[in-house]
Every structure is written in C-alpha cells, then in structure tokens.
Amino acid sequence: MATIRAFQAVRPVTEKAVEVAALPYDVMSSAEAKEMTKGNALSFLHVDKAEIDLPEGTDLYDDKVYQKAAENLQKLQADGVMRQDEKPCIYIYRQVMNGRVQTGLVCCASADDYLNRVIKKHEFTRAQKEKDRIRHVDTCDANTGPIFLTYRDSKAVNTIVKQYIKDNMPVYNFTSGGVLNVVWVIEDEALIAALINAFRDIPDLYIADGHHRAASAVKVAQLRRAQHPGYTGEEEFNYFLAVLFPESELAIMDYNRVVKDLNGLTQEAFLDKLSEKFTIEPMRDRFKPKKRHEFGLYLGEKWYKMNLKSGICNENNPLERLDVSVLQDHVLSPILGIDDPREDDRIDFIGGIRGLVGLEQRCHEDMCLAFALYPTGTEELMAIADSGNVMPPKSTWFEPKLLSGLFIHKLS
C-alpha cells in the first residue's frame, strides 16, 4: 500500500514560473549552470547549484555553498518571487515533448515507504553524492528537487486526473527548452482524499530517476527523527517531494557508453573477441538498435551491428537479460577490463537525447569506441526492482527532465 500526502508547496508566482524553473542540478556542470543563469537572477540553479554565486574555485562541498543555497531560497520567498500555498494541495504536472505527453501528480511520498521497500529502487547510490544532497536538504530545510516515481496504472487515479484537467485552468503554462510545462493545483479536500485512497490500492512505487535525492531525503528524515525522539510521524520531515507518473506514460531512452581505449587490443583482435558471443555486421550508415540484444558499435570511424548469439545469457533472469548487463558482463568487463563502471574513468555515459552523433563526437574528441543500446523498458525496470536486484549504473535515461523550482517541500 503506497502512502501519498498533500503539502503546502513553496512555488513561484505565476508570472515568474518560467524564469525560476530550471533543469535538475545533476545534468550539468557548474560552468554550464553559470552560463545558463546569465541575466537570470531568479533561476532556481542559484539554489540547486549555489556555487555559481561564489568565487571561482570554491569547493563544491564547502559549507558556504549550502549556506548560500539556503540564503538564495529565502531571498526568492522574501522578494515575493515564490510563495507558500495556504493549505495542503496535490498538484498535477504535465509535460509535452515532441508531441508526447506525460502527466504526473506532485505530492509527498513517505520515508517509511522507502525504508519498508514499498518504494523500490533499481540502482546503487554513491556515498559522496548522497552526502552532498543530505547537506543541501538539511541546510535549506527543504526538498528542492522532486524524486521521479512511477507506478502501474490505476484507473481510479487516471479518472480523477483527467476530469480535473478537463474542468480546471492551469496555474502555469509555459515552454522551457522546447518542453511544454503545465501545472494544475488541486485544493479540494474531497478530491485529495480520493487520490490518497486510490494510492492505498497501489502496492508499490518505483524510483524512475532520483535515487540519490530519495536516499538523501530519507536520511535527513532519520536525522530529524533522532533530533526529535518524540516525533509522531506526521511531521513534514517524514515525507519527501515526489512526482508520480503512471508507467504507461513514461518513455525511457537509451543510455549509451563510450570507452577510452581497447585495453591493449588491436581493432581486429577486439572484433575477433566480440565475435565469440556476438554476430558482427559492418553498416554503411549510423546504426541505432531496434530490438533487445541488438547493439550499435562505433569503432575506427565505422558503424557495426552487434547481435547477441543465442544461449549466451539467462533469459529467465531479469538482471542478466538486460542489455546493459549483457554489455557489461560480456564486453566491458571481460574484454575491455572495466569491472566497475561507476568508478572507472575509462568509460563515460551518454544520454540518448544526444543521439548517435553525440557518440561520434566523443570518439573524435577523447574516446576510442562507442556502444549504442536499445532502451531499457519500464517493465524491465520494475522487474529488477521487484526482484530486489539493482541494474548496472546508467541503465535508464528519462526525457523530458522534471524541472526544479516549481515545487518546494519545506521540512518544518
């Protein structure tokens, strides 16, 4: 049974939403964020990447960075750019990209649901990245970036959402980065109760994106509980900001790999080793995989199609049959010597939004070869999470990205 909760969002006044809203902190460097915020003092990147407002060379994990983030958030409120809703609400957040629509509910999810595995994860997290967000959330006293959750479709939820959109005007309706963002506010207590009850019939929620934000939010909840031994469970710090999308509306893009060298092999020797487990076919043009167990390989200015041979992986094992696992288990580790892709600087990951051209560009700049993968499916993600396993890192790339700054959840 999933628990959701309405909350009093701190959010931009309507006319300022397009200036405040920003891409999430973890899809850009500090230099890119500084460039993106030129001429826009209201961008939420001043909160999520506050180092851009400090002297060049400031350590990203310096106390001053987190203090500046809290200061910038407070200033947005003090200046009337952002205001807190007077009563707890649930929000509808719709995004339209290239004609594809995804519509989710913005609410609070339960830290206990995460701890009890009602909210399921499919990736490992890294301690350093967790520590950063823990300090950010704790110092700002707020969840500033939403966790992207998904769930198996619910007719009851879909009916309420569709009817509300039909009957009501949105509070935000703007385009940013080519993506239309539309938001409705549900204040009606009876409708909110109906949505909460509908989620009680949904057994599991799944983290689609935001594993580090989720883990950090829950650890802040645990810290606050230790500081308030008489806590009741109703305090805001027991919940974290989330956007919940039905799985039928999600689209996972490919998450591709580029590698710096051939681990001492010649191109010919590398292709020979590949051919032990894959059929290799030279292609005249760029090749984008069209089905599972099909891969594109860019090497030596040429594209190849790779197909996994029958019987190589266990198709009954949800983890082993993932294409990201196939590539890791049968190419990256045994042939290229990349045993831990989370730590090895010989490998990098390129989101499918950059296309095959992005892979070629990296190979022309600083890499030797690239692999194009078929996207992981939402059902595959859920199967991995249900089995208690985790995917290899960088297995899924979601577009469009949820904007930060439209909804802030205060912890006290």
Sequence and secondary structure as in RCSB ss.txt:
>XXXX:A:sequence
MATIRAFQAVRPVTEKAVEVAALPYDVMSSAEAKEMTKGNALSFLHVDKAEIDLPEGTDLYDDKVYQKAAENLQK
LQADGVMRQDEKPCIYIYRQVMNGRVQTGLVCCASADDYLNRVIKKHEFTRAQKEKDRIRHVDTCDANTGPIFLT
YRDSKAVNTIVKQYIKDNMPVYNFTSGGVLNVVWVIEDEALIAALINAFRDIPDLYIADGHHRAASAVKVAQLRR
AQHPGYTGEEEFNYFLAVLFPESELAIMDYNRVVKDLNGLTQEAFLDKLSEKFTIEPMRDRFKPKKRHEFGLYLG
EKWYKMNLKSGICNENNPLERLDVSVLQDHVLSPILGIDDPREDDRIDFIGGIRGLVGLEQRCHEDMCLAFALYP
TGTEELMAIADSGNVMPPKSTWFEPKLLSGLFIHKLS
>XXXX:A:secstr
   EE B  EEE GGGHHHH B  GGGS HHHHHHHTTT TT THHHHTGGGGS TT  TTSHHHHHHHHHHHHH
HHHTTSEEE SS BEEEEEEEETTEEEEEEEEEEEHHHHHTTSEE  S   HHHHHHHHHHHHHHTEE S EEEE
E   HHHHHHHHHHHHHS  SEEEEETTEEEEEEEE  HHHHHHHHHHHTT   EEEEE HHHHHHHHHHHHHHH
HH TT  S SGGGEEEEEEEEGGG  EE EEEEES  TT  HHHHHHHHTTTEEEEEESS     STTEEEEEET
TEEEEEEE TTSS TT TTTTSHHHHHIIIIITTTT  S TTT TTEEEEEGGGHHHHHHHHHHHT SEEEE   
  HHHHHHHHHHT    SS  EESS   BSS BEE  
